[in-house]
Amino acid sequence: MLVRMTVVADLPTPALVVAAGAFERNLATMAAARPGPALRPHVKAHKCTAIARRQAEHGHQTFCAATPRELVGLAAAGLTADLLLANESLDADRLRTLADLDARVTVAVDSDATITAAARAGLREVLVDVNVGLPRCGCAPSDAGRLADAARAAGLTVRGVMGYEGHVVGLADADERREKCAQSMERLLAAHAIVGGDIVSAGGTGTYAINTWANEIQAGSYVLMDTAYGALGLPFVPALRLVATVVSVSAKFAVADAGLKSFGMDHGNPLLEGGETLFCSDEHVTFRPEGSVAPGDRVLLQPAHIDPTIAYHERLWVADGAGLDAPIIDEWAVDLRGW
C-alpha cells in the first residue's frame, strides 16, 4: 500500500527514491541497444518484481538472478518464460524448489558436484559456467567440454555457456575495457565451441555495448545506475537516490541519518548532492555541505553501488522528478530480498 507522502522531503529517512523519468529513459535506452533476448536483465541489481515487470514490458522477457529466492519471486510474479540462476548452488532444498516452479529454469554449473546437485533436484537445463578471468566461480575453459558431457550423461540439457568478465566491466579506460573484454570472450568462445548449445551469456552494464561476442548480456545496474558505473560515460542516467535527514551540525561538518547500514560501500562513499561526503559510520554519513544546513534539513545522496544498497532496504519510493520537492507517485517493494 502506498503511504500517502506528498513529496520526497516528506519521506521517513533513510529512504531510497527512484526518479521515474530517468528510470524510464534507462529502460528505453537499453531496449533500443539490446532488444528482446539480446539482454537477460540481472535482477540481483534491484531485487524488485515491479522493476522486472517494466523490463519485461520493454521486451526483455528473460531474466537471470544470483539467488534461488530471486527466481522464486520472479515466478510468483508471473515472469516465467526463461529464468537463469547465474550462480552455483549445492543446496538440495532450494534447487528442488526451483525444479518445482511452473517456469523454465536453467542453472549454472561448474563442477561435477553442481551437476550432480542439479540432476538430483530434478532440474532439466544448465549452462556451463566458465572462468574468463574473474577469480570467482567458473570452470577452466579446458574442462568445459568434459563437464558438458557429464551433464548430458546425468540427463541434463546443456543450453550453452556463460562467463562473467566482472574484472573488466568497471575499468575506467574504455580501450582497456574493450581489449580485456575481447580476451575474456576469446576464452568463453573457445569453451562454447566444445560445449555447444545456443547460448553464450556474459557481460554487464559496463560491457553491454562492447561485448559483441555474447548473444545475451546479463546487465542489471543500468536500470537505476550508481556512481561507479556513472564514471564510465555510459548513456544511462542516475535514477536512484537516498534521502536522509540532517541530525547534527557543527562548525565544520554536518551529519545525516544514513550510513553503512544504508549503502553498499564496496565501491566507495555515496555522492552527496550539494556537498562533500567525508565518511560513513553505522547509521550516519558525515559531510561538508556547500552552503548552510540545519537539523531537520533533507539531503540527497547517490550510492556508489546499487546492488548491495538496495538489498539493505525494504521498499523503493517512486518520484516524479529527482529533487526533494518531487511528488511521490508510487511505492515498490524490494520483494526479492534473501536467499
TORKOL-57496 format. One line per field, with one value per residue (C-alpha): residue number from 1; chain; x, y, z. Coordinates in Angstrom, 1 decimal, m for minus. Each point is the difference from the previous one (the first is absolute). Layout:
% residues N
n	[NUM/...]
chain	[A/...]
east	[X/...]
north	[Y/...]
up	[Z/...]
//
This chain:
% residues 339
n	[1/2/3/4/5/6/7/8/9/10/11/12/13/14/15/16/17/18/19/20/21/22/23/24/25/26/27/28/29/30/31/32/33/34/35/36/37/38/39/40/41/42/43/44/45/46/47/48/49/50/51/52/53/54/55/56/57/58/59/60/61/62/63/64/65/66/67/68/69/70/71/72/73/74/75/76/77/78/79/80/81/82/83/84/85/86/87/88/89/90/91/92/93/94/95/96/97/98/99/100/101/102/103/104/105/106/107/108/109/110/111/112/113/114/115/116/117/118/119/120/121/122/123/124/125/126/127/128/129/130/131/132/133/134/135/136/137/138/139/140/141/142/143/144/145/146/147/148/149/150/151/152/153/154/155/156/157/158/159/160/161/162/163/164/165/166/167/168/169/170/171/172/173/174/175/176/177/178/179/180/181/182/183/184/185/186/187/188/189/190/191/192/193/194/195/196/197/198/199/200/201/202/203/204/205/206/207/208/209/210/211/212/213/214/215/216/217/218/219/220/221/222/223/224/225/226/227/228/229/230/231/232/233/234/235/236/237/238/239/240/241/242/243/244/245/246/247/248/249/250/251/252/253/254/255/256/257/258/259/260/261/262/263/264/265/266/267/268/269/270/271/272/273/274/275/276/277/278/279/280/281/282/283/284/285/286/287/288/289/290/291/292/293/294/295/296/297/298/299/300/301/302/303/304/305/306/307/308/309/310/311/312/313/314/315/316/317/318/319/320/321/322/323/324/325/326/327/328/329/330/331/332/333/334/335/336/337/338/339]
chain	[A/A/A/A/A/A/A/A/A/A/A/A/A/A/A/A/A/A/A/A/A/A/A/A/A/A/A/A/A/A/A/A/A/A/A/A/A/A/A/A/A/A/A/A/A/A/A/A/A/A/A/A/A/A/A/A/A/A/A/A/A/A/A/A/A/A/A/A/A/A/A/A/A/A/A/A/A/A/A/A/A/A/A/A/A/A/A/A/A/A/A/A/A/A/A/A/A/A/A/A/A/A/A/A/A/A/A/A/A/A/A/A/A/A/A/A/A/A/A/A/A/A/A/A/A/A/A/A/A/A/A/A/A/A/A/A/A/A/A/A/A/A/A/A/A/A/A/A/A/A/A/A/A/A/A/A/A/A/A/A/A/A/A/A/A/A/A/A/A/A/A/A/A/A/A/A/A/A/A/A/A/A/A/A/A/A/A/A/A/A/A/A/A/A/A/A/A/A/A/A/A/A/A/A/A/A/A/A/A/A/A/A/A/A/A/A/A/A/A/A/A/A/A/A/A/A/A/A/A/A/A/A/A/A/A/A/A/A/A/A/A/A/A/A/A/A/A/A/A/A/A/A/A/A/A/A/A/A/A/A/A/A/A/A/A/A/A/A/A/A/A/A/A/A/A/A/A/A/A/A/A/A/A/A/A/A/A/A/A/A/A/A/A/A/A/A/A/A/A/A/A/A/A/A/A/A/A/A/A/A/A/A/A/A/A/A/A/A/A/A/A/A/A/A/A/A/A/A/A/A/A/A/A/A/A/A/A/A/A]
east	[0.0/1.3/0.6/m1.4/3.1/m0.3/3.6/3.5/0.8/m3.0/1.4/1.1/3.8/2.2/m2.0/0.9/m1.7/m0.3/m0.4/m2.7/1.1/3.7/m1.0/m2.2/2.7/2.5/m2.5/m0.6/3.7/0.9/m3.0/1.2/3.6/m0.8/m3.5/m1.8/2.1/3.2/m0.3/m0.6/m0.6/1.7/m2.4/2.7/0.5/m3.5/m1.7/m3.4/m2.7/m1.6/3.2/0.2/m3.5/0.9/3.1/m2.3/m2.3/3.0/0.5/2.4/m1.8/2.9/1.7/3.0/0.5/2.6/m2.1/m2.8/m2.2/0.1/m1.1/m2.8/m1.3/0.2/m2.0/m2.6/m0.3/m0.8/3.4/0.6/1.2/3.7/1.7/3.7/1.7/3.3/1.7/1.0/m2.1/0.4/m3.1/m2.2/m3.2/0.4/0.8/m3.1/m2.1/1.3/m0.7/m3.6/m0.7/m2.4/2.7/2.9/3.0/3.7/2.8/3.8/2.3/3.8/0.8/m1.0/m1.6/m2.2/m1.1/m0.9/m1.9/m2.0/m0.9/m1.0/m2.2/m1.9/1.2/0.2/2.2/3.4/2.6/3.7/1.5/3.5/2.6/1.0/2.4/m2.0/1.3/m3.4/m2.2/0.4/2.0/3.2/m0.8/1.8/m2.3/m3.3/m0.4/0.4/m2.5/m2.5/0.3/m0.5/m3.1/m1.5/0.9/m2.0/m3.0/0.4/m0.4/3.0/m1.2/3.4/2.6/0.2/3.0/0.1/2.7/m0.6/3.6/m0.5/m3.4/1.1/3.4/0.1/2.0/m2.3/2.7/1.3/m3.5/m0.6/3.3/m0.4/m3.6/1.2/2.6/m2.7/m2.4/2.7/0.2/m3.8/m0.4/2.7/m2.0/m3.2/1.5/0.4/m3.1/m2.5/m3.5/m1.8/1.0/3.2/m0.9/2.3/0.5/m1.4/m0.9/3.6/0.5/m3.6/1.0/3.5/m0.6/m1.0/0.9/m2.7/m3.5/m1.6/1.3/m0.6/m0.3/m1.8/1.3/m0.9/m3.6/0.8/3.7/2.6/3.0/2.4/m1.6/m0.8/3.7/0.3/m1.9/m2.8/m3.3/m2.0/m0.9/m0.2/m3.5/0.6/0.7/m0.3/m1.6/1.4/m0.7/2.6/0.2/3.0/1.9/3.4/2.2/1.9/m2.3/m3.5/m1.5/m3.0/m1.8/1.3/3.2/1.6/m3.4/m1.6/2.7/2.1/3.5/2.2/0.2/0.6/m2.0/m3.4/0.0/m1.6/m1.9/1.0/3.0/2.9/m0.4/2.7/m0.7/m2.8/m0.5/m2.7/m3.0/1.6/1.6/2.3/0.3/1.1/m2.9/0.5/m2.2/m1.7/m2.2/m2.0/m1.3/m3.1/1.1/m0.1/2.9/0.3/2.8/0.8/1.3/3.3/m1.3/m3.8/m0.1/1.0/m1.6/m3.5/0.4/0.1/m3.4/m3.6/m1.5/0.7/m2.0/m0.7/0.0/m1.0/3.4/3.4/m0.2/m1.2/m3.2/m0.9/m3.4/m0.1/m2.1/0.6/1.6/1.7/0.9/3.6/m1.7/2.9/2.2/1.5/1.5]
north	[0.0/3.4/2.2/3.4/2.1/3.0/0.7/m1.5/2.3/m1.5/m3.6/m1.7/m0.2/m1.6/m0.8/m1.1/2.0/m0.9/3.0/m1.4/2.0/m1.0/m3.6/m0.2/1.6/m2.7/m2.7/1.4/0.6/m3.6/m1.4/1.9/m1.3/m3.5/m0.9/m3.2/m3.0/1.9/1.1/m2.2/2.5/m0.9/0.5/m0.1/3.7/1.1/m3.0/1.3/m1.6/3.3/1.0/m3.4/0.4/3.3/m1.6/m2.7/2.6/1.4/m3.4/m1.6/m3.2/m2.1/0.6/m1.1/0.0/m0.6/m1.8/m2.6/2.4/2.4/m2.6/m1.2/3.6/0.6/m3.2/1.1/3.3/m1.9/0.7/m3.6/m0.1/m0.7/0.3/m0.5/m0.5/1.5/m1.4/m3.4/m1.6/m3.3/0.6/m3.0/1.5/3.3/m1.8/m2.2/3.1/1.3/m3.3/0.2/3.5/0.4/1.7/m0.8/m0.1/m0.4/m0.1/0.6/m2.9/0.0/m3.4/m3.6/0.9/2.7/m2.2/m2.8/2.4/1.4/m3.4/m1.4/3.0/m0.7/3.0/m0.5/2.7/1.4/2.4/m0.9/2.9/0.8/2.1/2.7/1.9/1.0/m2.0/m1.3/m2.8/m1.8/m2.9/0.1/0.4/m3.3/m1.8/1.3/m2.7/m2.8/1.7/0.4/m3.8/m0.8/2.2/m1.7/m3.4/1.0/0.7/3.8/2.2/2.2/3.3/1.5/2.0/3.0/2.0/3.3/2.5/1.7/1.1/2.0/1.6/2.9/0.9/3.8/m0.1/m0.9/m1.4/m2.3/m1.1/m0.9/m1.8/m2.1/m0.7/m1.5/m2.1/m1.3/m0.8/m1.9/m2.4/m0.3/m0.6/m2.7/m1.8/0.5/m1.6/m3.2/0.2/1.0/1.3/3.2/2.3/2.0/2.1/2.6/3.7/2.7/3.7/1.0/m2.2/m0.2/2.0/m1.4/m3.7/m1.0/m3.7/m1.0/m0.4/1.1/2.5/m0.3/3.7/1.3/3.3/2.0/0.3/2.2/0.7/0.9/2.2/m2.9/m0.6/3.7/0.7/m2.1/2.4/m2.5/1.3/m0.7/2.6/m0.1/m1.1/m1.0/2.3/m0.3/2.7/0.6/2.4/2.3/m0.9/2.0/3.0/1.4/2.8/m2.2/m2.9/m1.4/m3.4/m1.7/m3.3/m2.4/m2.0/m3.4/m1.7/2.0/m0.1/m2.7/1.4/m2.3/2.6/3.0/2.7/1.1/3.3/2.9/2.4/3.4/m0.9/m2.4/m3.4/m0.4/m3.5/m2.4/m1.7/m2.5/2.4/3.2/1.8/2.9/2.6/3.5/2.0/2.6/2.4/0.2/m2.8/m0.4/m3.0/m1.3/0.9/m2.8/m0.9/m2.3/m2.6/m2.2/m3.5/m1.2/m3.6/m0.5/m3.8/m0.3/3.4/m1.1/m3.3/2.0/1.5/m1.4/2.5/2.4/3.3/1.2/3.7/2.2/1.7/m0.1/2.8/0.3/1.6/m2.8/m1.5/m3.6/m2.0/m3.7/m2.4/m3.2/m2.9/m1.3/m3.4/m2.2/0.4/m3.0/m3.3]
up	[0.0/m0.9/3.1/m0.8/0.0/m2.3/m1.0/0.5/2.9/2.0/m0.1/3.2/m0.3/m1.1/m3.1/m3.6/m2.7/m3.7/m2.4/m2.4/m3.1/0.3/0.7/m3.1/m2.1/1.0/m0.8/m3.5/m0.6/0.7/m1.9/m3.1/0.4/1.1/m1.0/1.0/0.9/m0.7/3.6/3.0/2.8/3.2/2.9/2.6/m0.7/1.2/1.6/m0.9/m2.1/m0.8/m1.8/m1.7/m1.3/m1.6/m1.6/m1.4/m1.4/m1.8/m1.7/2.4/0.9/1.2/3.3/2.1/3.7/2.6/2.6/m0.1/1.9/m2.9/m2.4/2.2/0.3/m3.8/m0.6/2.6/m1.9/m3.2/m1.6/m0.9/m3.7/0.5/3.4/0.6/3.4/m1.0/3.0/1.4/2.7/1.9/2.2/m0.7/1.4/m1.9/m3.2/0.3/0.6/m3.3/m1.8/1.3/m1.4/m2.8/m2.0/m2.3/2.3/m1.0/2.5/m0.3/0.7/0.2/1.6/0.3/3.4/m1.4/m2.9/2.4/2.3/m3.0/m1.4/3.4/0.6/m3.1/m2.0/m3.7/m1.6/0.7/m1.3/0.5/2.0/m1.3/1.9/m2.5/2.3/3.1/3.0/1.0/m1.3/m3.3/m1.3/m2.0/m3.8/m0.6/2.4/m1.5/m2.5/2.5/2.3/m2.8/m0.7/3.6/0.2/m3.1/1.5/3.1/m2.1/m0.2/m3.1/m0.5/m1.4/m0.5/2.1/2.2/1.2/1.9/m0.8/3.4/0.2/m3.2/0.2/2.3/m1.6/m0.5/m3.2/m2.9/m2.2/2.8/0.8/m3.6/m0.4/3.2/m0.8/m3.3/1.8/2.4/m2.8/m1.9/2.9/0.2/m3.8/0.1/2.7/m1.9/m3.2/2.1/2.1/m2.6/0.6/m1.1/2.8/0.7/3.0/1.5/0.7/2.2/m0.2/m0.5/m3.1/m1.4/m3.1/m0.7/0.7/m3.5/0.6/2.4/m1.4/3.3/2.5/3.8/0.8/3.1/1.4/m3.2/1.1/3.0/m0.3/2.7/0.2/m0.8/m3.4/m0.4/m0.3/m3.2/m2.3/m0.7/m1.5/3.2/2.6/3.8/1.0/3.6/3.0/3.7/2.0/3.5/2.8/1.5/3.7/1.2/m1.1/1.1/m1.2/m2.5/m0.9/0.3/0.5/m1.6/1.0/m2.7/0.3/m0.5/0.6/m2.8/m2.7/m1.7/0.6/m2.0/m2.9/2.3/1.8/m1.3/m1.9/1.8/m2.2/1.4/2.0/0.7/1.7/2.6/1.3/1.1/3.3/1.0/m0.1/m1.1/m2.9/0.9/m2.7/m0.8/m1.5/m2.7/1.8/3.4/1.3/3.1/2.0/m1.8/m3.5/m2.6/m2.2/m3.1/m0.5/m2.9/0.8/m1.4/m0.5/m0.3/0.5/3.7/0.7/m1.1/1.9/3.2/m0.6/0.0/m2.5/m2.8/m0.2/m3.5/m0.6/m3.0/m0.1/1.7/2.6/3.6/m1.3/m2.4/0.6/1.1/m2.5/1.0/2.4/m1.0/2.3/m0.1/0.0/m1.3/3.1/1.6/m1.2]
//
